[in-house]
Amino acid sequence: MVYLLLIIGFALLIKGAGYFVDGSSSIARLLHVSPLLIGLTIVAFGTSSPEAVVSIIAALEGSADVAIGNVVGSNIFNITFVVGLTAVLYPLTVQNDTIRKEIPFTLLAGTALLIFISDTFLQHAGINEITRSEGLILLLFFAVFLYYIFEAARKNRSENKTAYQQEAPGSKEGLTKQLLLTLAGITAIIIGGNLVVRSSTEIAYSFGMSETLVGLTIVALGTSLPELVTSITAALKKQSEIALGNIIGSNIFNIFFVLGAASVITPLAVDSRILLDVVFMILLTIVILVFSRTNYAVGKYEGSVLAAAYVIYLIYIILRN
């Protein structure tokens, strides 16, 4: 029964995220919000909504390892397997300055997280923990990132007025329909997130697995499926900037907002083993940064290397448990 609940939870997460993205994107178009803003915020943050719900619910239920493992595992999955598989299907060209400027935000997020969870090393504390004050700092970083995105979108729209021809105002009925669709998506995400946390934790105990491993693998993979589907779809439509921007935006959202909000709700005790995972995540971010600033593309070869890196990482964390 618990496995059925896990599958149902994942299905609700994925379907709910799809409704949320479709509904909120349609609302943005009806309200004449620029396409750039839609892609960098609604799409990226919408596909990360499963991670947000799962981690926040896990924090509320005292499963800090699932909350942190889910975020770190999802980010690693995003910048290895999702970017890798997408690049293998269609090379990701990086031409937009905005995307290249967003990647340092991802690096900042990973570095801040590493510092916050290194209490025993930096402060000789008894445990590693993301405190409420550190959570507030992460949320502050998120606010700065949002300000940057809005300013970038406003500047882009003013410089390219012809690229954003306004459509006729959407009807009240159309707007109401999209609001209901968005609400249905959020509801499905909340219910699905609750099912995933409960069932995955129970499975972890039954197999003797640690909550950290479950968060890094089962939960992280499940909640990252929206990013995978969205990025592959965008790449196949030759919208490589949307595909890569979705991943970068999602990773920033996961650390700054998801872990920030979760740790403000309740301080998150950190398993020391996850320090290596965070370091690996930072190194991978540097690799993506190098690709974006030198070759200005993530090609099939680079994509294969990234995808293989995730397979190796997955084997490592399973053996480590």
N, C-alpha and C positions, 0 to 999 in steps of 0.2 A: 504493500500500500504506500509506503514511504517513497518508493521509486516512482510510482504513478504521480504522487503529489509533486515530486521534483520536476517531472516532465511537464505537468500541467503548469507549474510555476514558471518554468522557462518559456513555455508557449505563450503564457499571458504577458510575460516581460517583453518578448520579441514582438508579439502582435500589438501590445499596448504602445510600445515605442514607435511602431510604424504608424499607428493612428495619431499619436502625439505629433510626430514630425509632419505628417501630411496635413493634419488639421492646423497646426500652428503656422506652417509655411503658407497655407492658403489664407489664413487670417492676415499674415504679414503682407501678402500681395493685395488683398482687398483694402488694406489700410495704406497701401502705397509705400511700404518699407522697401528700401533698396535691396536688390538681389545679393549684393555683397554682404549686407548685414544678416540676411536670411542664412546664407551659407556658413558664415563664420560663427554665428551664435545659435540660431534655432536648430539647424541641422546637427552641428557638433554637440550642443548641449542636450538636444533631444535624444540622440543616440546614446548619450551617457546617462540618461535618466534611470535605466536599470541599475547601474553601479551606484547611483545616488541613493535610490530607495533601499537596495540590499544593504549597503554599508551603514546607512542611518538606522535602519531597523536592527541590524546586528549590534550596533553600538547601544541602542536602547535596551537590548536583551542581554547585554554584557558579553557579547561575543566579539571582543575587540580584534582578535586574530583574524576572524572572517572579514571584518570591516576593512582592516588595513591590507590583508592579503588579497582581497578582491580588487582594491584600487591598484596596488603594485602589479599584481598578476595581469589585470586588464591592460594596464599601460604597456607592459612588456609584450603582451600578445598583440597589441595594436601596432607597435613600432617594429615588430619583427614579422609575424605571420600575416597580419592584415596588409601592411605596406608591402611586404615581400610578395605575397600572392597577387596582390593588385598590380604590382610592377611587372610580374611575370606575364600577366594577361595583357597589360598595356602599359608601356613605360610612362612613369610619372614625371612630366616636365615641370620644373620649378622656375617660373618666370616672374611671378607676382612678388613684389618687394614685401608686401604685407605678410605673406606666408613665411618668407625668410626671416622676417623680424619676429614672428610668433615663436619660432623654434627656440630662440634664447629664453623666452618666457617659460617654455617647457623645461629647459635646463635649470632655470632659476627655481622652478617648482620642485624638481627632483633634489637639488642641492639643499633647499630649505627643509625638505622632508628628512633628508639624511642628517642634517644638523639637529633637528628636533627629536629624532629617535636615538641619538647617540649620547644619552645622558650618562650612562655608566662610563663611557670613554672620555667625554669632555668634562663632566662635572663630578665623576666618581660617585654617582648616585647609586642607590640600591637597585633601581629598575629603570628600564627605558620607558618613557611615557610621553605621549602628545598631550600636553595640558590644555586647559581651557584658554589660557592667555595665548599659547602658541596657535590654537585653533582660530582665535580672533586675528592673529597676524596673517594666517593663511587666507582668511576671508577678506582682509584688507588688500592683500596682493590680488585677489580675485576682482575686487572693486577697481583697482588700478588697471587691470587687464581689460575689464569691460569698458572703462573710460577710453582706453587706447583704441579699442575696436570701434566704438561709436564715433570717435574723432576720425579714424581712418575711413570709415564708411561715409561720414559726412563730407570729408575732403574729396573722396573718390567720386561721390555723386555730383559735387559742385564742379569738378573738373571734367566730368563726362556726362553732361546733362542730356545729350542726345541718346546716350546708352540706356537711359532710364525713362522712357516714354511712359507717362502715366496712363493706366487703363481707365476705363469708365468705372465710376464708383460701384463697388459691389452692392448687391441688393441686401436688404435687411434679412431676408430669408436665407440667403447664401451665407451671410456672416453667422447667423444663428446656428445653421447646420454645422459649420466648421467649429464653432465653440463647443457644440455637443460632441463632435468627433474628438476634439482635444480632451474634453472632460472624460470621455470614455477611455481614451488612451491612458490618462493619468490614473484612473481607477484601476484599470487592468495592471498597470505597472506596480501599484501599491500592493494589490492582492497577490500578484505573482512574486514580488520581492519577499513578502512575508512567507509564502510557501517555500521558496528556495532556501531561505535562511534556516527555517525549522527543519526541513527534510535533509538538507546537506549536513547540518550539524549532527543530526541523528545518525546518518550514514557514517560520518567520520568516527563517531564513538563505536559503532558496531564493528568497524574494520580496524580499530586501533589507530586510525589516522589522526594527525593533529589538525586542529581547526585552521592553522596557518596553511597547511598543505591543501586543504579543501578550498580555502579562499583563493589560493594561488592557481588552482587548477580548475576544478569543477565549476565553482561560482564565477571565477574570472572569465573562463571560456564562454559560459552561458550568457553572461551579461555583455560580452563584447561582440556577440553575433550581430546586433544592429549596426555597429561600426563596420563589420566585415561586409555585410550585405550592401550597405550604403556606399562604401568606398569602391567595391567591385562594380556596382551599377554605374557610378559616376565615371569610373575609368573606361568602362565599355562604351559609354556615351562620349568618350574623349574629353571629359571634364576633369582633367588630372588635378587642377588646382583645388577643386572641390573635394576630390578624393583625399588628397594629402592634408588639406586644411581641416577636413573632418576629423582626422586622426590627431593632428596637433591640438586642435581646439578641445577635443574630448579629453586628451591627457592633461591639459591645463585645468579643465573643469574638474576632473577626478581628484586631483591633489588639492588645489586651492579651495574649491567649494565643497566637494564631498567629504574629504577628510577634515576640512575646516569646520563644517557644520556638525559632523559627527563628534569631533572632539570638544566642541563647545557644549554639546548636549551632555556628554560624559567623557572625562579624560580616558584616553585609549592606551592601555598597557601594551607594550610592543615586545614580541618575541625577538630575541637578539639574532636569531637565524635570518630574519628578514633583512638585516643590514646588508648582506651580500646581494640580495635581490635588488635592493634600492641602488646599490653601486652599479650593478649590471644594467639597470634601467637608465642610469645617468650616462654610462658609456655608450649605450645604444643611441641615446639622444644626440650625443656628440657625433656619432657616425652619420646620423641623418643630417645633422648640421653641416658636416663636411661635404656630403653629397649635394646638398642644396646650394652651397657656396662655391663649389668647384666645378663639378660636371653639370650643374643646374638640371639634374635629372636623376631619377632612380630607375635604372634600366633593368632588363631581365636578369643580367648577371648579378647585379647588386641585390635584386629582389630574391633570387635563389639563395644567396648568402644569408640574407635576413631570415628567410623562412627556415633554412637549415639551422640557424642559430637558435630558433625557438624550439625546434625538435630536440636539439642537444640540451637546452635549458630544461625542457620538460622532463627528460630522462634523469637529469641531475637532481631536480627537486624531489622526484619520486624516490630515487635511491637514497637521498638525504633523509627522508622521513623514516 
